[in-house]
Amino acid sequence: MRSLTGIFVVVGIGLAGAACIPLQNLGAIGPGIKPPSISFTGATLISTPSRQQLAAYYCPDLVSVPLGGAALLCQGLFGARPSPESMAIAFDARFRIQNPNEIPLPLASLLAAVTVYPGAGNEQTGATCVQLCPGGPGTCTGQDPATACQASSRDVRSLSDFANAAVGLMVSNGLAAAAGQPPSFTAPTVLAASELEVVARFSLAPAQILRVMRQLAEQSAGELKQGRAPSFAIPYRLEGTIWFDAGSFGRVAIPWGPASGTWIL
């Protein structure tokens, strides 16, 4: 497992810093209700294909051998070519949430968007909306899943802001509110005047991310032919919004990110 913490960016302002500053421009939420603050604390790879697997996957397509012998050569160098489905990439995004209010605030939904290779020719964005329910999936009341990640303010990111994202590139595997707990889609609650560490797990669709990474593999065709498995770097940018259920006051939307980093495979 490889861990790389993204660059922390204070939500609501365009500066990086070491502490999180609550948003001040969300408008009136309700009498005495203050917006919670969110700190994005990093993104950790939890599942990746090995360098050997990546080499075995790309080698037959990129190495030129007379008489069509690339498949045999590559299998001898790196082993049998793996299927895309066996090369999943998954990561945990970590958040620290502070609730300054005297009432508990359950999380209602989470919008997350990832852009891999930002600014490069093979840039690709994926986005996903996660609706969280008190009793698990299917137990939410009063909130249409179609609008679970839709904000009323243009200052807050909504799923519609990522309309051009690649469909299915980013998939949510749930959230966990405590270290070591398995992720689920049950809404965690930030208790009154308390802080909560939340881990959101996501995966990148193997077939799509392998297509995006092919450009890097093409630059390493010489290494592949010599039997060397190259390393792969995936620069990324993460951003999104978390909605909280404030009861009769409605939902509170707090954006997080953007935060940047690089995963090394």
C-alpha positions in Angstrom: 0.0 0.0 0.0 1.3 3.4 -0.9 0.3 6.6 0.8 0.5 10.1 -0.5 -1.1 13.0 1.1 -2.6 15.6 -1.2 -1.9 19.3 -0.9 -4.3 20.6 1.7 -6.5 23.5 0.4 -8.7 25.5 2.7 -12.2 25.3 1.4 -13.8 28.6 0.5 -10.6 30.5 -0.3 -7.9 30.0 -2.9 -5.0 29.4 -0.5 -3.4 26.4 1.0 -2.8 26.3 4.7 -2.4 24.1 7.8 -5.8 24.7 9.3 -9.3 24.7 8.0 -11.3 27.9 8.0 -15.1 27.6 8.0 -17.0 29.2 5.1 -18.4 32.6 5.9 -20.5 33.2 2.7 -23.0 30.4 2.8 -25.9 32.7 3.8 -28.3 32.2 6.7 -28.6 28.5 7.6 -30.8 29.0 10.6 -30.9 30.7 14.0 -27.7 29.7 15.8 -26.6 27.2 13.2 -23.0 27.5 12.2 -21.5 25.8 9.2 -19.2 22.9 10.0 -15.7 22.9 8.7 -14.0 20.2 6.6 -10.3 19.4 6.3 -9.2 17.1 3.6 -6.2 15.3 5.1 -5.0 13.0 2.3 -5.7 10.2 -0.2 -4.2 6.8 0.3 -4.0 4.0 -2.4 -5.4 0.8 -0.9 -5.5 -1.4 -4.0 -3.3 -1.1 -7.2 -2.0 -3.4 -9.9 1.7 -4.2 -9.5 4.4 -2.9 -11.8 4.7 -6.4 -13.1 1.0 -6.6 -13.9 1.1 -3.3 -15.7 4.1 -4.3 -17.8 2.4 -7.6 -18.7 -0.8 -5.7 -19.7 0.8 -3.0 -21.9 3.8 -4.9 -23.3 2.0 -7.0 -26.0 0.5 -3.8 -27.5 3.5 -1.6 -27.4 6.6 -3.8 -28.0 7.3 -4.4 -31.7 8.7 -7.9 -32.5 9.2 -9.5 -35.9 6.7 -12.1 -37.0 4.2 -11.1 -34.3 6.2 -12.5 -31.5 5.3 -9.7 -29.0 2.8 -11.8 -27.0 5.3 -14.6 -26.5 8.2 -12.3 -25.6 6.1 -10.3 -23.2 4.7 -13.4 -21.5 8.3 -14.7 -21.0 9.4 -11.3 -19.5 6.4 -10.4 -17.3 4.0 -13.4 -17.2 0.6 -13.9 -18.7 -1.4 -10.7 -19.6 -3.9 -9.9 -16.8 -7.5 -8.9 -17.5 -8.4 -5.3 -16.9 -10.9 -6.4 -14.2 -8.1 -7.8 -12.1 -6.2 -4.5 -12.1 -8.5 -2.3 -9.9 -7.2 0.9 -8.4 -8.9 2.0 -5.2 -8.1 4.8 -2.7 -9.3 6.2 0.6 -10.0 9.9 0.9 -9.7 11.2 4.5 -11.6 14.1 6.1 -11.7 15.7 9.5 -15.1 17.3 10.2 -15.7 19.8 13.0 -19.2 20.6 14.2 -19.3 23.8 16.2 -23.1 23.5 16.9 -24.9 22.3 20.0 -26.9 19.8 17.8 -25.6 16.7 16.0 -25.2 16.9 12.2 -25.6 13.7 10.3 -23.9 13.5 6.9 -26.5 13.4 4.1 -24.6 13.0 0.9 -21.1 13.3 -0.5 -20.0 14.6 -3.9 -16.5 13.7 -5.0 -14.7 14.4 -8.3 -11.2 13.3 -9.3 -9.2 14.6 -12.2 -6.3 12.5 -13.2 -3.4 14.0 -15.2 -4.8 17.5 -14.8 -3.6 19.9 -17.5 -2.1 17.1 -19.6 -3.4 15.7 -22.9 -4.8 12.6 -21.3 -6.6 14.5 -18.6 -9.8 12.7 -17.4 -12.4 13.6 -14.8 -14.7 11.3 -12.9 -17.4 12.3 -10.4 -19.8 10.4 -8.1 -22.6 11.2 -5.8 -23.0 9.2 -2.6 -26.4 9.4 -0.8 -26.1 8.4 2.9 -29.1 7.2 4.8 -29.5 6.8 8.6 -30.4 3.1 8.3 -28.4 2.3 5.2 -29.3 2.3 1.5 -32.9 2.8 0.7 -33.9 4.2 4.1 -33.6 7.9 3.2 -36.8 9.9 3.4 -37.6 13.3 2.0 -34.6 13.6 -0.4 -34.8 12.7 -4.0 -31.6 10.7 -4.9 -31.5 12.7 -8.2 -30.9 15.9 -6.2 -28.8 14.5 -3.4 -25.7 16.3 -4.7 -27.3 19.4 -6.0 -26.6 22.7 -4.3 -28.7 25.9 -4.4 -25.7 28.1 -4.4 -23.3 28.5 -7.4 -20.5 28.9 -4.9 -20.9 25.3 -3.9 -20.0 22.4 -6.3 -22.8 20.3 -7.5 -22.8 17.1 -9.5 -24.1 19.1 -12.5 -20.8 21.0 -12.5 -19.1 17.8 -13.7 -21.5 17.1 -16.5 -18.6 16.4 -18.8 -17.0 13.8 -16.5 -16.4 10.3 -17.9 -19.3 8.1 -16.9 -18.3 5.4 -14.5 -14.7 6.4 -14.1 -15.1 7.0 -10.3 -17.1 4.6 -8.2 -18.0 5.0 -4.5 -17.5 2.1 -2.1 -19.0 3.8 0.9 -17.7 5.7 4.0 -16.4 4.7 7.4 -16.5 6.9 10.5 -13.9 5.1 12.5 -10.5 3.7 11.8 -10.7 0.0 10.8 -14.4 -0.1 10.2 -15.6 -1.3 6.8 -17.1 1.3 4.5 -20.8 1.5 4.2 -23.6 3.8 3.0 -25.0 4.4 6.4 -24.9 8.1 7.4 -22.3 8.9 10.0 -23.1 11.7 12.5 -20.9 14.4 13.8 -21.9 14.9 17.4 -22.6 18.3 18.9 -19.5 20.4 19.5 -17.4 17.5 18.3 -14.9 16.4 15.6 -15.2 13.3 13.4 -12.6 11.5 11.2 -14.3 10.1 8.0 -12.8 7.9 5.4 -14.5 7.7 2.0 -13.5 4.8 -0.3 -13.5 5.1 -4.1 -12.3 3.0 -7.0 -11.3 3.9 -10.6 -12.9 1.8 -13.3 -9.9 -0.4 -14.5 -10.7 -0.3 -18.2 -11.0 3.5 -18.2 -7.9 4.3 -16.1 -5.8 1.8 -18.1 -6.7 3.7 -21.3 -5.7 7.0 -19.6 -2.4 5.5 -18.4 -1.5 4.1 -21.9 0.3 7.4 -22.9 2.8 6.8 -20.1 3.2 3.2 -21.1 4.0 4.2 -24.7 6.9 6.3 -23.4 8.3 3.2 -21.7 8.2 0.8 -24.7 12.0 0.5 -24.7 12.1 -0.5 -21.1 9.4 -3.1 -21.6 11.3 -4.6 -24.5 14.4 -5.0 -22.3 12.3 -6.7 -19.6 12.1 -3.8 -17.2 8.8 -2.9 -15.6 8.4 0.9 -15.4 6.8 2.8 -12.6 3.6 4.8 -13.2 2.8 8.2 -11.7 -0.8 9.4 -11.6 -1.2 13.1 -10.7 -4.6 13.9 -9.4 -6.9 16.6 -8.2 -9.8 15.9 -5.8 -12.7 18.1 -4.9 -16.3 18.0 -4.0 -19.0 18.9 -1.4 -20.5 17.3 1.7 -24.1 17.9 2.7 -25.3 17.7 6.3 -28.8 17.2 7.6 -29.7 20.1 9.9 -33.2 18.8 10.5 -35.8 21.6 10.3 -33.2 24.0 9.1 -32.7 21.9 5.9 -29.4 20.7 4.5 -26.0 22.4 4.9 -23.6 22.2 1.9 -19.9 22.6 2.6 -17.4 22.3 -0.3 -14.0 20.7 0.1 -10.8 20.9 -2.0 -9.5 21.2 -4.5 -6.5 19.2 -3.3 -3.7 17.8 -5.4 -1.1 15.0 -5.2 0.5 12.2 -7.1 0.0 8.4 -6.7 2.9 6.2 -7.6 2.2 2.7 -8.8 
